[in-house]
Amino acid sequence: MASGNSEPSRIIEGQKTKLTRVAHGIAYDPLHDVIISTEPLASSITFFRGGSTGEQAPIRVIQGPKTQLHGPYEPAVDLKNNELWIADSRTDALLVFPLDGNGDIPPKRVIQGSKTGLWYAAGVAVDPDRNLVVCGSLLGRNTWHHNGGLFIFGRTDNGNVAPKAVIAGPTTGIVGIWHVQVYDGKIFATAANIKYLPPYDAGGYAPVKDCKGPPLPWIGPLGFVGVWNIDDHGDVAPEAIIRGAGTDLIHPSGIAIDPKNGEIFATDSVRNGIFSFLVPNFF
């Protein structure tokens, strides 16, 4: 397994790719061998063949006014129902498209509105066996500078619907939530924990005090990877956690899991790296 300063085996980049800022979400469709990337600046979803390399054009692009995409972040693949879920941070929405969708197409379903409680939806994961979907989001426009949470909806929900459950509160340790994954009834989430405080109230971002080296004045509380049960509700502590100076995690954002080998991968936008943790007991 690659580690340290290993070079990438392939790079997809260049004008033909239509990639502008691929920092917010990526997923892989193993059945069709397709790489899926979200493009917040272009309000689009791009699809590449699994073996793509270099300046290669996407095989499909979902983009246009009918899509209702504005700031797509994390994508999630549902092979059982042939659907693609997208968390859209600009519209506080979860959008569902056909997995083979292409062009300026409307979503099949949209979870959006005041009853959802979503604001700045960044992460999404689907559990097709339990017919549930999990969204990582802040807790609404009136509390955006406080805590985020994990919102659980029915997979077939549509429109302005209330979540079935919300995991949030001081015991969870979540301040700002980012990406999520679901496996075997468990939610794996990155709590980026950036906590913005209005400049005239507290001078910007609250400093990190428990990381390696000097405090970072613009970040916030130390982030972590946490694990919850998909049946949890309310102010519930994670049943497992990766956190602390020894982990090198400050602002974890992206997450991928390898249940077979008991491994969790997390990206960190402060450390500018991908970190691997061998934690078979988490699964």
N, C-alpha and C positions, 0 to 999 in steps of 0.2 A: 504493500500500500504506500502511495506517495506521501511524503511528509517534508517539512522544512521548506527549502528553497527549490523544490522540484518544479520543472517547467511543465506547462500544459501540453497534453498530447495533441490537441487541436484547438484552433481559435477561429471563431466565426465573427468576422468584422469586415467593415467596408461599406461603401455607399449602396451597393446592390442589396445588402441585407435589410435595409430600411430600419436598422437599429439606431436609436438615438440616445437612450439612457436606460440601459438594462440593469438597473440597480435595485429593482423593486420586486421582481417575481419571476420564477422559472419553475417549470414542471416537466416531467417526462411521461409520455404515454408509451409504456412498454409493449402493449399489444400491437400498435401500429408503428413503433419505432419512430416517434416524433417528439422533438423538443419544442416546448411552448414557452414563449417569453411575453411578458406584458411590457407595454411601452406607455408610461404615464404622459410623457411630453407629446407623443403622437396620438394619444387616446386610441391605442390599437393593441391587438394581440397578433403576434407573428408565430408562424409554424415552420419548423425546419426538419428535414430528414435527420434521423439520428446520426448518420455518418457525415453530416455536413462539415465542411471546413473552408476557411478562407472567405473570400468575398463571393458568397453564394446567395442567390435570391431565395426568399422564403417560398415554400410551396403553397401557402395560403396566408391570407391576412384578413382578420375581422376588424373593420374600421368603417366609420361613417356615421351620419346623424341618426340612422335607425337603430344603431347598436346601443345607444345611451351610454357609451363608454366616455368617461371624462378623465379620470385618473386611476386606471386599473393598477392594482398592486398584485397580491398573490393570486395565482391560479390554482385550481384543484381539479384533478381528473377523476371522474366517476365512470370506470369501465363497465360496471354492472348495468348502468342506465344510459350509457353512451352520452354523457353530459360533461360540460366544462363549466366550472364555477369560477367567478371572478369577484374579488373584493374591490370595490371602487371607492377610493378615499374622498374624491371630490363630491360625489353624490350621496355618500353615506348609504351605499346600497350593496346588495349581493345580486349579481346577474348570472343567469344560467343560459348557456348556448349549447347547441348540438356540438358534440365533440369533433365532428367533421365539418363544422360551419365555415363559411367563407364569404367575404365581401361585406357589404352594408346590409346586415340582416338584423332583425329585432331579436331581443332575447326571448327565450321561451317563458321564463318567469323572472320576476324582479321582487326582491324583498326590500322594501323601502318605505319610510314614513315615520311619523311621530311616535307610533306605537312600538316600533322596533327598538327604540332607545339607542340606535347606532349613530355615531359621529366619528368620522375619520376611520372607516373600516379598512384595515390593512391586511388582515389574514383571514384565510378561509380553508376549511378542511371538511370533507364529506365522509360520513359513515353510511354507506348504502345498505349494509346489513341491518342496521338499526333505524334506517330512514331518518337520520339526523344530520344536521350541518352545524359546524361551529365557526363562529366569526370572532376574530380578535379586533376589538374596537375600543375607543374611548367612550365615556359614559354620557355623552350628550353635550350640547352646546353650552349649557349653563355650568358644566363641571369639567370642561375640557382641560383645565390646568390642574385637575386633581387625578383621580384614578381611572384606569381603563379596566376592561374585564373581558370575559369570554361569554359570548351570547350563543345560546343553543336554540336552533329552530328546527321545525319539521322539514324534511328534505323536499316535500312537495308544497311547502308554504308559498304563497304568492300574494304580493300587495303589501298593504300597511298592516302587518300582523305583529302581535307581541311575541317575544321569545318564550319558549317553554321553560327556560331557566337562564339565570345569569350568575356566573361565578365572579364575584368582585368584593372588594372590601379590604381593610387593613391587614387582616390575617392572611390573605392570599399573597401579600407582598407585591402585588401588581400595581405599578404606577402607570407606565405606558406599555401597551401590549403591541406585538408586531406579528410574526407569522406563527402558524399553527399546523400541526399534523395530527391525524387520528389513527390509532391502531388498536384493535382488539379491545374496544371499549375504553381506551385511555386517550386523553388529550395531552399532546406534547406542545408546549408553547414557549416562545422567547419573550420574556418581559424585558423590553429595551430600557424601560424605566426612565426615559427622558421626562423631566418634569419642568415645564416652562412656567416661570413666574413673571408676571407683567413687570417690565423694566422699572416702572416708577414705584412698584411695591417692594421688589426684592432684588433688583439689579440683574434680571435675566434668569439664567438657569442655575438651579441650586447645585453646589459643588459635590463632587464625589469625594468621600472621606475614607472609604475602605478599599481602595484599589492600590496597586503597586505604584510607588513613586509619589510625586506631589499631587495634591488635589487638582482635578480638572474643573475649572470654574464654570464651564458651559454645558456640562453633561447632566448631572442629576444623580439620584441614588444608583448604586451598583446594580446592573441587570443580572438576569439569571435565566436558566432553562428550568421550567417547572412541569410537573406531570400531575394531572387531575383525572378523576374518573368522569366519564361522559354523563353519568347520572348525578354528579354533584350539583349543588345549587346553593347560592348565597356566599357568605364570607368563610370560605373553606381553605385551609392551608393546603399547599401541594403535598401529595403523598411521597414525592421524590423531588430532589432539587440539585442542580449543578450551579454553584455560586461560590464566590470568594476569590481572594487575591491569587490563590494557587491555580485557579482555572484560566486566568488571563482574560476572562470575559468582563467587559465593561458595558458595551451596548450591543448585545446579541440581537440579530435581526432575522436573518434567514435560518431555516431549520430543515434538516432532512434526517430520516431515520432508516436504519438498517436492522430490522428486528431479527433477521436470521443470524446475524453476527453480533447482536446486542450492542450496536454502535449508534451514537448520535453525533451528527455534524451540525455545527452552528457557525454562521458567519458573524463577524464583529466589525462594525463600521468605524470604530475608534482604533482598534488594533490592526484593521485592514488585513484580516486573515480569515481562514477557515480552520476551525478547531474541531478535533475528533475526540470523543469520549467513549471509552469502552465500559458500558454499564449494563451488562446483561440482566441484572436484577431489576432494572427499570421496566423490562418487558415481561 
